[in-house]
Structures are given as structure tokens and as C-alpha cells.
Amino acid sequence: MITEPSTPFEPLNTGRLCLRLPTVADAPDLAALVTPAIGRWLASWPAPCTVSLATSRVTAMRVAAQAREAMGCVVELGSEVIGWIEVHRSQQTAHSAQLSYWIGEAHQGHGFAREAALHLVPEAFQFLDVTTIEAGAQLENEGSFAVMRALGMRYVDERSVYAASRDRHEACRFYALDRSRVVDGEV
């Protein structure tokens, strides 16, 4: 049996969803959710995704959360894991972070990514003590842009991003949200 360290943050309940720090027991569910249709949008989760890789992601997220470098969660509907959402500190600057999220195919189109992001982002600003959270997606990923706009994020730019899962660079559009807009109640 694997013993995991304590949880650095409490689960977030949105009404329909529970966002909680993943455990290694979630790895098989996460791996199964990364189908080719999902993986085509993900820069770092390849499709197919192995349980070993998902276990590695979960373990890394738990370590990063303990160090307050990331706030990552599985997205649960009832007791079913349906996706992943995280905010992790940027490697370029300690006061900014990157938001990423994905929902399994069977659960898309119900507003789950939007709901999860609307609850996680304000908490992540505090947990990570960052001033800006940025998110990006491939130019044709309208679903992700809708989530970013729902958060009140504003367009920043377009740039090439290395997608390790496909071993290539891809054009992506980026949006950002400043903490002051969340604290001041604008969003």
C-alpha cells in the first residue's frame, strides 16, 4: 500500500463537482479518459495515456502542491473522475501561473470545465500567491477559449508552444487574468 502525504488544500465543492488533489488510485481513471479526441488538445498528456504516466503525473502534482508550486485536482462528478484541472507556477516568473484543464469525452458539453475553473482559479491565486494566471490553447480550440472568457480572462497574444505529447510546436492563443480583477469582484 502506498502512503501519501497529507493534503495541502481542502477539496472544493462546486455544487455539481468536487475538485480534489489526485491520489495514485485515480491514475487508471485518468489514463482511460485521455482518448485520442482529448489528447489532440493536450500538450503534455499523450493519447493513449498509460497508467504509469498518469501515476507519475499524480505523484508530481502531489509533490508540487506540497511545495505550493501547483494546485491540481481531479474533477469528480459524484464519485466518478471525469477530468483534470491545475494551476501551476510559471517557470519564467514566480508571480504568474498557468491554468490547464480537460474533461473526458463523455462529459463534455455540460459546462464542467467552466464550473471547475471558476472555482479553482480564485483559490489558486491565494494558494500560490500569484498575481496573474494565464491559459492557452490551439487556435481552433473554441471550447477552451469559452472557458477562458467565462473566467474574465483577456487576450494576451499568440505564440508557438512545444507539445511534448506530439513532439512538435503548435500555434496557441493565450489569455490572462490579473488577481486584482478577482479580488475587486470584477470577475
Secondary structure, 3 states (H helix, E strand, C coil): CCCCCCCCCCCEECCCEEEECCCHHHHHHHHHHCCHHHHCCCCCCCCCCCHHHHHHHHHHHHHHHHCCCEEEEEEEECCEEEEEEEEEECCCCCCEEEEEEEECHHHCCCCHHHHHHHHHHHHHHHHHCCCEEEEEEECCCHHHHHHHHHCCCEEEEEEEEEECCCCEEEEEEEEEEEHHHHHCCCC
